[in-house]
Amino acid sequence: MHHEGELTKSERLYKEVLEREPEQTVAMQLLGVIAAQFGNLELAIRRVRQSITIDPNQPGALNNLGNMLAEAERYDEAIDAYERSIHFEPTDPHVHLHLGHVYGYQDRHLEAVAAYKRATELEPRDAALWNTLGWALDKIGQLDDAIAAFERAMELDANYISPKDGMGKVFRQMGRLEDALAIYQQWLAIEPDNPIAQHFALVCRPGEAPPDRASSSYVKQTFDVFAERFESLLTNLDYRAPELLANIIENLVADDDRGKLNVVDLGCGTGLCASYLRKYADHLVGVDLSPGMLARAQQKEQYDELIESELTEYLDACDETFDLMISADTLIYIGDLRSTFDAAARTLRPSGTLVFSLEKLSCDPAPKSCGSPDDNAPNHGLVGDGYQLGTSGRYQHTEACVRSWLEQSGFSTTVFTEAEVRKEGHESVTGFLVAAHRHEAS
């Protein structure tokens, strides 16, 4: 019944077992598993620990305990449980896999790699283990070893998508765009309509003109995939855009206006800007393409309204006006920003403020000065007029181009500064932090 998902019935039967034999450890720890499946982690941990106290030699129960502790983010305790499981049963590859995951959560990536390697040694024909090892090796910069791990995963399962995603990313980091393109073409042969493979296949064709913006399907799928662990991933990237933009807003909003403004967070994601914006807003709207990200934002209970939409389309269709707009690292998925700035100007009240971040393109707007197709620098990609679709899959812009577009759309730029906004691989990413006021007469 438990295997078939009949949790309530199986729970009742386990309890009957314990009524007849109070120290039956298997029933006791499986009651813990059911508690975890019902979402009661504390009860689950207590039941499994009770079982292990009676019989410490239960590697399976210790593995279950480690999984529960990891879910509760009690990582040191989880590691202890996994290590005790390995002591009793050192040849179970999945315990080493789970141990590696927890090391990764703690940014102990070298130890994670060691655990994953041990898992592949124990089960060398498991493609998923090799794939996981490849992603971990990428994190510590061992790119050649990561490629070898991804290749092994694909040898074992030619239709496995995740190692193709990982290998394409590594090749792009290395500037090996032709190799990356070949991988994305293999991916597209399996999933012809996959927007992520389509996007990066385009990125890896130097010499072609970039699209005006990334497709909505690419942005939506990318962020839906990462919604559950988005904020923990950003921690590892030293992501600072919401905080940096909030500091700018703090100096722009008059004391008398705090708590009175109509504010929209364009590309709100999981709501990282909400806690900064709430003190200024009488009404706070969040807009995002990803349902998964919006679900996470909803949990913060900071927004008065959450809307699933592409941000420019939202502004074009919007029938209300705003005092303040913020867009933290979402305009980096748009190359030609003129239509977005025009829509923002139409939707802002006179003297309203648009605050946003971009990634910096360090070259003259003329395409030839931004690098030729033969230039293997990791940041080079498809070059447009004042912007570039980089091999990261995101757009970078020149300061002169952004200033010009803002002015054409009826804005006066009041802040335009540079800052490190995140890490990309092991390198810092320099971005622009911008604040612009709509002209009174716009």
VENJO-V99443 format. One line per field, one symbol per residue. phi: phi as a letter, one per 40 degrees, with the letter a starting at -180 (. if undefined). psi: psi as a letter, one per 40 degrees, with the letter a starting at -180 (. if undefined). burial: I if it has 9 or more other C-alpha atoms within 8 Angstrom, else O. A space follows every 50 residues. Layout:
phi = ???
psi = ???
burial = ???
This chain:
phi = .cccgcccccccccccdcccadbcccccccccccdcccgccccdcccccc ccccbccbdccccccdccccccgcccccccccccccdcacbccccccccc dcdcccgcccccccccccccccbcbccccccccccccdccgcccccdccc ccccccaccccdccdccdccccdcgcccccccccccccccbdbccccccc ccdcbdgcccccaccccccccdccccdcbdccccdccfcbddcccccccd cbccdcccgbccbbbcgcfcgccdcccdccccbbbbbacccccccccdcc fbccabbcacccccccccbbbbcabbacfbccbbcccccccccccccccd gcbbbabbbcbcacdcdccchcdcccddccacbbcgaaccccgbcbbccc ccdccccccgbbcbbabbacbabbgbbcbcbbbbbbcccdcc
psi = dddeegddddddddddddddgdfhdddddddddddddeegdddddddddd ddddgdggdddddddddddddefgddddddddddddddgeehdddddddd dddddefgddddddddddddddgeehdddddddddddddeegdddddddd ddddddgdehdddddddddddddeegddddddddddddddgdehdddddd dddegidihiidiiiddddddddddeddfddddddeefhedddddddddd edhideeheeihhhhhfdbefdedddddeehdhhhhhidhddddddddde fdidhhhhihddddddeheiiidhhighfdeeehchedddddddddeiih eihhhiiiihhgiidhddeehidehehdeibhhageihhieeeiiiiidd ddddddddefihhdhgiiihdiihbeiihhihhhhhhhide.
burial = OOOOOIIOOIIOOIIOIIOOOOOIIOIIIIIIIIIIOOOIIOIIIIIIII IIOOOOOIIOIIIIIIIIIIOOOIIOIIIIIIIIIIOIOOOIIOIIIIII IIIIOOOIIOIIIIIIIIIIOIIIOIIOIIIIIIIIIIIOOIIOIIIIII IIIIOIOOOIOOIIIIIIIIIIIOIIIOIIIOIIIOIIOOOOOOIIIIII IOIIIIOOOIOOOIOOOIIIIIIIOOIOOIOOOIOOIIIIIIIIIIOIIO OOIOOOIIIIIIIIIIIIIIIOIIIIIIOIIIIIIIIIIIIIIIIIIIOO OIIOOIIIIIIIOIIOOOOOIIIIIIIIIIIIIIIOIIOIIIIIIOIIII IIIIIIIIIIIOOIIOIOIIIIOOOIOIOIIIIIOIIIIIIOIIIIIIIO IIIOIIIOIIIIIOOIOOOIIIIOOOOIIIIIIIIIIIIOOO
